[in-house]
């Protein structure tokens, strides 16, 4: 860890003791307890991304049954989920910053799991739209409170790697959604896939309720550690920091690609490359997931190593990674051979995933301990509303437009245009690096 990072870690520990008169929360638990908590949160996040990514796998069969356009499927994949997910994220994070984060995460998990199962019962487009709204409502209470708990469970010098492990669950969820969802849908239909993928989350919710701990519930800690800062004050402090604004801007553009354009890759492979649903799940799911897990874990390690050269490298690392990812992703779309596509897409997935740990680690560097969940929620509000909400719709609209002129290959052109959003994301991280040191707050 860098000298700057070590100093920040010591400062945060000293700040907690000075403010509360108590030892820092990460010293309350043993290593075994911390890793147990992280494992449970990993399972929760895995369920989160299974339910989110499953729609991407099943776009084609749902579209065919409902007779929907790509723009409508973009609404199902993005806006239906993202509006309430984004809007409710801030008030839920406010509750999490002041209260029982374990309870928030557990209730949210039970809701989105039940809603995912309900998706399998939808009989038309608008019933599916309503079910997806419920999934978004539930998932709004997942990531910010979970990251806030991790920040309390792990000391600052161990946080980036813990967050990298936590966020790698996104890829595990992606893999389960692709391999499991595709195989189930190919054999038993897309409705069964939703039912089977949604129900296990209810069991994980019970495990989370029994297994997680809320440090604030220990005697004497709640009045001091729960944030008493007003929402207006939190917003004012965060948006006065250029680095936080630039990090949030970068996240928006990242989401336009990662949760906007990329959800159209499965339909692209089916329409343009002629890959069937079973092969899509077994081959593409496995190959891309391995690369993404490796990229996420490698990204956490590289971020810590590069930070030894100065804290600004925490932002320069994702800037470089996303700049590399853009041409590799476009090159993958330029080939007509499935094997060549897999190789190039996997190579592109490494730097894309490597940017994720730093993306969230940067927020915790500049946000301050009083507003951790709020800082993540505000970042997610813009990223999800714009990136996740409108990304699939924009790509779907472009696909409809180009497909009308060029046939199925029109989706290729739509994706190539959408992937260019990685370049402003890289630029925003590059500019954020200039402000990190002055914006740091323990």
PENORRA-V325179 format. One record per helix or strand. SS is the DSSP state (h for helix, s for strand). FROM is the first residue (numbers start at 1). LEN is the number of residues. If there is no record, write none. Layout:
SS,FROM,LEN / SS,FROM,LEN
This chain:
h,3,18 / h,25,3 / h,31,27 / h,59,8 / h,70,29 / h,101,19 / h,125,15 / h,143,11 / h,156,12 / h,169,20 / h,190,22 / h,215,3 / h,222,4 / h,231,9 / h,242,30 / h,277,31 / h,313,22 / h,338,30 / h,369,50 / h,421,12 / h,436,4
